[in-house]
Amino acid sequence: MGEERKKIIIDCDPSADDALGIMLALASDELEVVGITSVFGVCPIEQSTENAMRILKLEGREEIPVAKGAAGPLSGFIKFDHLYGGADGMSETGIPQSGLSPVKAKATEWLREKIEVCAGEITILSTGPMTNLAGLLTEYPSVREKICRI
């Protein structure tokens, strides 16, 4: 009998580096990716969300939900210059569009619901701006004690 896999949610701004991390997590025998939340970062939120879904489609894991998150920082602004990740945020790797749609709930709501259902079991792996997590803990402070680990 093997040990139970650790449930994780990946909160990220998918570019080429995050794509590799997502693929490694999906291939792991120790991790169960229960969802991905996107956030602005290397590229605007719409592209970041599509990139997450492109990676899942490429890996044949379309069943994993993606929730669209924060479009910008809590204060100030961000300018996207395409110098790091190219116009598609994925270093122009040519991965086809996914044809998928994100869940209807915004990332903070989706995170709260998932954490409530799986209280104490969810680890959040954050590889991008932590704006979704800040929003989650601000909007729903009681959820903090139900997160296994960040």
C-alpha positions as CSV (number, residue, x, y, z in Angstrom):
1,M,0.0,0.0,0.0
2,G,1.4,3.4,-1.0
3,E,1.0,6.6,0.9
4,E,-1.8,9.0,0.0
5,R,-0.8,11.6,-2.5
6,K,-0.6,15.2,-1.3
7,K,-3.3,17.4,-2.7
8,I,-1.9,20.7,-4.2
9,I,-3.3,23.7,-5.9
10,I,-0.7,25.5,-8.1
11,D,-1.1,29.3,-8.0
12,C,1.0,30.7,-10.9
13,D,1.6,33.0,-13.8
14,P,2.3,30.3,-16.3
15,S,5.3,31.0,-18.5
16,A,7.9,28.5,-19.7
17,D,9.3,28.0,-16.2
18,D,6.0,27.5,-14.5
19,A,5.0,25.1,-17.4
20,L,7.8,22.9,-16.5
21,G,6.8,23.0,-12.8
22,I,3.2,22.1,-13.6
23,M,4.3,19.2,-15.8
24,L,6.6,17.9,-13.1
25,A,3.8,18.1,-10.5
26,L,1.4,16.3,-12.9
27,A,3.9,13.5,-13.4
28,S,4.6,13.1,-9.7
29,D,3.5,10.0,-7.9
30,E,3.5,12.0,-4.7
31,L,1.2,14.9,-5.7
32,E,-2.4,15.2,-6.8
33,V,-2.9,18.5,-8.6
34,V,-6.5,19.4,-7.8
35,G,-6.5,22.7,-9.6
36,I,-4.6,25.7,-10.9
37,T,-5.2,29.4,-10.2
38,S,-3.8,31.9,-12.6
39,V,-2.5,35.3,-11.8
40,F,-1.0,38.2,-13.8
41,G,2.8,38.2,-13.9
42,V,4.8,37.5,-17.0
43,C,1.7,38.3,-19.1
44,P,-1.8,39.6,-18.6
45,I,-4.3,37.5,-16.8
46,E,-6.2,36.3,-19.8
47,Q,-3.0,35.0,-21.4
48,S,-1.8,33.6,-18.1
49,T,-5.1,31.7,-17.7
50,E,-5.0,30.4,-21.3
51,N,-1.4,29.3,-20.7
52,A,-2.4,27.1,-17.7
53,M,-5.1,25.5,-19.8
54,R,-2.7,25.0,-22.7
55,I,-0.3,23.1,-20.4
56,L,-3.1,20.9,-19.1
57,K,-4.3,20.2,-22.6
58,L,-0.8,19.3,-23.7
59,E,-0.5,16.9,-20.8
60,G,-4.0,15.4,-21.4
61,R,-5.2,16.7,-18.1
62,E,-8.2,18.8,-19.2
63,E,-10.2,17.6,-16.2
64,I,-8.1,19.7,-13.8
65,P,-9.9,23.0,-13.2
66,V,-8.3,26.4,-13.8
67,A,-9.6,29.5,-12.0
68,K,-8.8,33.0,-13.3
69,G,-7.3,35.2,-10.6
70,A,-5.9,38.7,-10.1
71,A,-5.4,40.9,-13.1
72,G,-3.0,43.2,-11.3
73,P,-1.3,44.0,-8.0
74,L,-3.3,45.1,-5.0
75,S,-1.8,48.6,-5.4
76,G,0.1,50.3,-8.1
77,F,0.2,49.0,-11.7
78,I,2.1,46.6,-13.9
79,K,3.3,47.0,-17.4
80,F,3.8,43.9,-19.6
81,D,6.8,44.3,-22.0
82,H,7.1,40.7,-23.4
83,L,10.8,40.7,-22.8
84,Y,10.8,37.7,-20.5
85,G,8.1,35.4,-21.9
86,G,7.4,36.8,-25.3
87,A,4.0,37.9,-26.5
88,D,2.3,34.6,-25.4
89,G,4.1,34.5,-22.0
90,M,5.4,31.0,-23.0
91,S,8.6,32.1,-24.8
92,E,6.9,31.6,-28.1
93,T,6.9,27.8,-27.7
94,G,4.1,27.3,-30.1
95,I,1.9,25.2,-27.8
96,P,-1.6,25.3,-29.4
97,Q,-4.5,27.1,-27.9
98,S,-6.4,25.0,-25.4
99,G,-10.0,25.5,-26.5
100,L,-10.8,25.1,-22.8
101,S,-12.6,27.5,-20.4
102,P,-11.7,28.4,-16.8
103,V,-14.2,27.7,-14.0
104,K,-16.8,30.5,-13.6
105,A,-15.8,31.4,-10.0
106,K,-12.9,33.8,-9.6
107,A,-9.8,32.3,-8.1
108,T,-10.3,33.5,-4.5
109,E,-13.9,32.1,-4.4
110,W,-12.8,28.8,-6.0
111,L,-9.8,28.5,-3.6
112,R,-12.1,29.1,-0.6
113,E,-14.6,26.5,-1.7
114,K,-11.9,23.9,-2.4
115,I,-10.1,24.5,0.9
116,E,-13.4,24.3,2.8
117,V,-14.3,20.9,1.2
118,C,-10.8,19.5,1.8
119,A,-10.0,21.3,5.1
120,G,-6.4,20.5,6.2
121,E,-5.6,18.6,3.1
122,I,-4.7,21.3,0.6
123,T,-1.2,22.7,0.0
124,I,-0.9,25.8,-2.1
125,L,2.2,25.9,-4.3
126,S,2.7,29.5,-5.3
127,T,5.1,30.3,-8.1
128,G,3.9,33.7,-9.2
129,P,2.7,37.0,-7.6
130,M,0.9,36.0,-4.4
131,T,-2.0,38.4,-5.1
132,N,-4.6,35.6,-5.2
133,L,-3.5,34.4,-1.8
134,A,-3.6,37.9,-0.4
135,G,-7.1,38.3,-1.8
136,L,-8.2,34.9,-0.4
137,L,-6.9,35.6,3.1
138,T,-8.3,39.2,3.1
139,E,-11.8,38.2,1.8
140,Y,-12.0,34.9,3.7
141,P,-9.7,35.1,6.8
142,S,-11.2,32.0,8.5
143,V,-9.9,29.8,5.6
144,R,-6.3,30.4,6.8
145,E,-6.5,27.7,9.5
146,K,-7.9,25.2,6.9
147,I,-4.9,25.4,4.6
148,C,-2.4,22.6,5.2
149,R,0.6,24.6,3.9
150,I,1.6,27.4,1.5
